[in-house]
Amino acid sequence: MKHRKSDILWKVVMEEVFDDLLRFIYPDADQVYDMERGFEFLEKELAEMYPEPDKASDTRFADKLVKVFHLDGEEEWVLIHVEIQGDTSHWRDFSERMFRYFYRILDRYKRPVSAIAFFTGQDGRKMPCRFEYTYRQTRLVYDYHAISILDFSDEELENSSNPFAQVALAAKTALLEGKIPFIERIYKPDKFNIMGIDEYIRWEAIEETKEEFVKNLLKGSDFPDEKIASLVGVTLEFVNEVKAELKIK
């Protein structure tokens, strides 16, 4: 369940701050991409390209395929994988998964594809950034861009003006503390669409007691009491009782 919730959160975050994510990964993003033109999230196309539709896996990914445009009008498809679980035993499969996504997209849609793997696990610095295939005199080497939240210091992320750096910092803090990021570390009311994270909040409320989750929202978000009551599935009176317990005005 935790992995499922984390999948949802990452997918929402990537959509809400995709421009800042590009800037976080590519320092020259504003000189390359037409940010004003917006982005198209190709969910249907990505689903059709899923490498192993019948194979279940304990490893969780948040995948996105996004159509972006360069300032000169050139179209680019950005393939992003956020690897969530951090189980090193599957890394060979992960690099192959990256390759299979790439060649299927390229073969079917004939679009320029850039691939990025964003790793949130403990051993992210060892994450594979290459898939190799060798048989007799045949050899294939596929390199892709791989980064880890552990590649960045807390100071570097805290001092960054890029909103996605704050997302990475929250994920890093959660990783080192052994828990899913507190939702208040993710919320940036001037940047995020509140309605976009409703699904994540409902998943979170399933595992935590309603009282504890109401406490977290009261302490870490700017939601009005009515919104909190609606999201967690409690009455407004219940929220007021928790506020009184926390001595919040």
N, C-alpha and C positions, 0 to 999 in steps of 0.2 A: 504493500500500500504506500509506503513512504516513497519508493521509487516512482510509482505512478503519479503521486502528487508533485514530486520534483520535476518529472517530465512536463507536466502541465505548466508549472511555474516558468520553467525555462522557455517553453514555446511561447508563452504569453510575453515574457520579457523580450525575447528576440524580435517579436513583431513590434512591440511598443517603442523600442529604442534601436531599431535596426540601423538607422543612420549613424548613431553613436557607436554601435558595434563595429561598423565598417571603419570608422575613424580610429577606434581602439586597435584594430588589427592592422590597418594600413595608414601610416602617417600621412600619405599623400592622397587620402580618400577624396578630399574636397577639390583637389586638382584633377582627379580622374572621373569621379562619378557626378551625375546630375542629381543632386539630392532633392532639388525642387520638383523633379518629375515624379518622385515617389517610387514605390516598389510594389511588385506583384508577387504574392506568396503562392507558389505553385503546388498546392497540397495534392491535387488530383494527379498531376504529373509525377510527383514524388511517390505517391502510393503505388502507382503503376510500375515504378522502377524498383520497388522493395526487393532486395536480393533473395530473401528466403521467406516468402509469405506463409509457408506452412510449418516453419520451424520456430518453436518457442525458445525464449532465451531469458536467463536470469539477469542478464546485463541490460541496463536501461540506457536508452539514447533519446535525446530530443533532436530530431532532424528537421531541417528546413531547406527548401529549395526556393530561391528568390530571384526573380528577374529584376535586374538593375540596368540602368543606362549610363553610358559614358557621356561626358560633355559634348563629344563629337557625334553623339547619336548611336554609337555602337552598342549592341545588346550583349549583356553578359549574364550567365546563370551562375549564381553563387550557391554552392552546396555546403551547408554547415551541419556538422555533427557535434552535439554536446554529449560527451560520454560522462555518465553520472555515477556509475557504481564504483569504478576503480578496482576491478578484479583483474590482476595482471595475467591470469591464466588464459584469458580470451584474446590477448592482443594480436596473435596471428590472425584470428578470425576478424578482428577489428580492421586491420590494414587491408585484408582481402575485401571486407565489406565496403571500405572506402573505394577500392578499385572497381568493384562490380557496379556500384552506384554510378561512378564516373563513366565507365564505358557504355553502360546502358543508356544514360542520358545523351552522351555524345553520339552514339549510334542511331538512336531513335529520333532525336530532335535536331541534331546537327547544329548545336549552339556552343559558343565558347563557354567552357565550364572552369570555374576556379573552386577548389575544394579546401575546406578549413576544418580541422578537428580541434575542438576546444575541450580540454580535459579538466575535470573537477576532482579527481581522486588523489590519494596520498602519493602515488608514485608517478605523478604526471610528467616529471622531468625525464622519465624513461619511456615515455609514450612513443610508440612507433610512428614515424613520419614517412615510411616507405613500404611499398609492397613489391616483393620480388618473386619472379617465377623463372625457374630454370629447368630445362629438359633437353638433354643432349646439347646441340649447338644453338638451341633457342633460349633466349634470355629476355625477360621483360623487367624493367625497373620503373615503378610508378611512385613519384614523390609528391607529397601534398603538404600543405602548411599546417603544422601542429603546434599548439601553444597550451600552456598550463597556467592555472591561476597561481601556482606556486612559483612561477617565473618572475612574479612581481612582488616587490616588498610592500608592506603595509603603508609605509610612508609614501611610496610612489603612487599607490592607488588613492590614498587619502588626499594627496595634494593635487591630484588630477582634476581638471575642470570638466572632464568627459563623464557624463552620467553613467555610462556603462562601467566605468572604473569602480563606481560605488556598488554596482551589482556584483562585479568580480570580488570586491572586498568583502561583501556580505557572504558570498559563496565560500571564500577562503576562510573567513572567520568560522563559518558553520562547519567546514571540513575539519579544522583544527580542534573545534569543540565537540565534534562528533554528532552534529545534529543538523537538521534542515534549517536554512536561514530563517531567522525571525522575520516575519513579514514586515515589521516596521523598518528593518534595514533596507528593504527593497523599495518601499513606497517613496515616490517622489511626486507629490500631488501635482506639481506643475508639468510633469512629464508623462505620467502614466494614466491610462484610461481606467478609472476605478471599476467600471463594469467588466472590463476584460479579465479581471482576476477573480470573479465570483466563483468560478468552477474550482479554482485552487482552494479558496477559503472553505468551500463546502467539504472538500476532501480532508482538509486539515481538521475541521470540526468533528469528523467521524472518529478520529483517533484520540483527540484530546477531550477531556471533559468539557462540557459547554461553559462551565464557570471559568476554567483556566483559559479557554480560548477567548472568552469575552474580556478577561483581564488583559490578555496580550493585545487585543485590538484597542482597548481603552488606553493602554499605556503607549502603544506604538503607532497609532494611526490617527488621522484627523476625521475619521468617519463620524457622522452624527449618530446619536444613540439609536434612532429608528433604523438606520442602515445596519448597525451591528446586530440589532435584534432580528432583523430580517435575514441576514446572512447566516447567523448561527442557528436560527430557528427557535428563538426564545421570545418571551414577551418583553415589552419595554420596561415593565415593572422589575423583571429579572435583571435587566441591565442596570437599572437604577439601584438595585440592592447590591450588586457587585461594585458599583461606583462608590456607594456609601462605605462598603467594606474597605475599599482602597483609599477612601477619603479624598476622592476626586470631585471637584466642584462641577 
